[in-house]
Amino acid sequence: MAKVAFIGLGVMGFPMAGHLKMKGGHDVTVYNRTASKAAAWAEKFGGTAAATPAEAARDADFVFTCVGNDDDLRSVTSGKGGVLETMKSGAILIDNTTASADVARELYAAAKEKGVGFIDAPVSGGQAGAENGVLTVMCGADQADYDKAKPVIDSFARMVGLMGAPGAGQLTKMINQICIAGLVQGLAEGIHFGKRAGLDIEKVIEVISKGAAGSWQMENRHKTMNEGKYDFGFAIDWMRKDLGIVLDEARSNGAKLPVTALVDQFYGDVQAMGGNRWDTSSLLARLEK
Ligand SMILES: NC(=O)c1ccc[n+]([C@@H]2O[C@H](COP(=O)([O-])OP(=O)(O)OC[C@H]3O[C@@H](n4cnc5c(N)ncnc54)[C@H](OP(=O)(O)O)[C@@H]3O)[C@@H](O)[C@H]2O)c1
């Protein structure tokens, strides 16, 4: 059993922190900017809620963060009242936010100055993956820190991998988002075409999902896409944040991402339709407008 702190109890963090307590059996202290969520978490799982990130992280062996973007992450780690103010030497900071590789390297250096380890550890698997404790976790870290943290991360994960040095976890998550962007647009076009052709979409997907076109998105999203339901899942605002990070990184490493750049603009169109919080599968709504 380790002493663990968890900062950021959103759609993802709330259940992840719950698994650290219930499945991992760890002693968990949480912090959330909106204090009522931390109180609800403590009530549900029986852990402790702290008033600031620094207070939650005091004496912890492992500190997890899962907030919105680079600036949010800086404010709860290296900012005033952030976890690096109190983390003890030898402890490890594990960040599950989807953020840039640059901020991961920056926090690795800031943590190292205090004798603290840092792992960038973004996740994939969505809300359901977090609730069921079966996330995929992509890590960038020093081997020794990774070896110490992996059994703790396992509490909410089905697959955990060390991808390379600090920043490599975020770069891997970028590849994940690149692969999803083009795929979802292809799926949206397929369903759109099928409807125009007058076919039974359920029947079409039942057959083609077992062939070479099958995917997680096809299995898990075709039904709601066919019904025009998008009020759930992974919000377009978050996806555009992720694609912005991807396109910035591609500008600096010279990768050509024409389809990703186009799909990012399509998501902009869906935001203009009012779909900021709609699931990423709502690319179909844009075709049907
Ligand atoms: N949702 C998904 O399916 C999914 C999948 C994979 C990865 N991710 C990534 O995981 C991260 C969290 O996503 P989520 O869906 O859990 O988001 P969310 O539900 O919007 O929760 C965000 C959390 O971060 C906190 N926060 C944001 N800015 C903060 C700040 N400046 N200071 C302190 N706390 C702050 C929020 O506190 P409040 O409660 O006070 O607002 C909330 O607890 C994001 O980077 C996202 O891209 C999400």
The ligand as an ORCA input file, in Angstrom:
! r2SCAN-3c Opt
* xyz 0 1
  N     -12.794     12.305    -21.350
  C     -12.128     11.436    -22.095
  O     -12.709     10.551    -22.762
  C     -10.609     11.497    -22.135
  C      -9.923     10.414    -22.690
  C      -8.537     10.435    -22.715
  C      -7.852     11.551    -22.231
  N      -8.547     12.611    -21.727
  C      -7.770     13.764    -21.227
  O      -7.750     13.712    -19.796
  C      -7.752     15.038    -19.264
  C      -8.965     15.216    -18.353
  O     -10.137     14.967    -19.137
  P     -11.590     14.887    -18.455
  O     -12.495     14.368    -19.507
  O     -11.516     14.204    -17.123
  O     -11.868     16.443    -18.245
  P     -12.946     17.159    -17.301
  O     -14.075     16.264    -16.963
  O     -13.252     18.468    -17.953
  O     -12.121     17.409    -15.949
  C     -11.008     18.271    -15.899
  C     -10.503     18.300    -14.466
  O      -9.381     19.182    -14.398
  C      -9.634     20.183    -13.404
  N      -8.970     21.433    -13.815
  C      -8.994     21.990    -15.065
  N      -8.262     23.112    -15.070
  C      -7.765     23.271    -13.811
  C      -6.950     24.235    -13.190
  N      -6.458     25.293    -13.874
  N      -6.653     24.090    -11.881
  C      -7.135     23.037    -11.194
  N      -7.923     22.081    -11.725
  C      -8.229     22.194    -13.017
  C     -11.139     20.293    -13.342
  O     -11.540     20.873    -12.120
  P     -13.051     21.432    -11.937
  O     -13.880     20.251    -11.501
  O     -12.950     22.466    -10.889
  O     -13.481     22.012    -13.272
  C     -11.523     18.816    -13.469
  O     -11.318     18.136    -12.253
  C      -7.734     15.986    -20.475
  O      -6.407     16.364    -20.749
  C      -8.322     15.128    -21.598
  O      -7.862     15.549    -22.871
  C      -9.907     12.601    -21.653
*
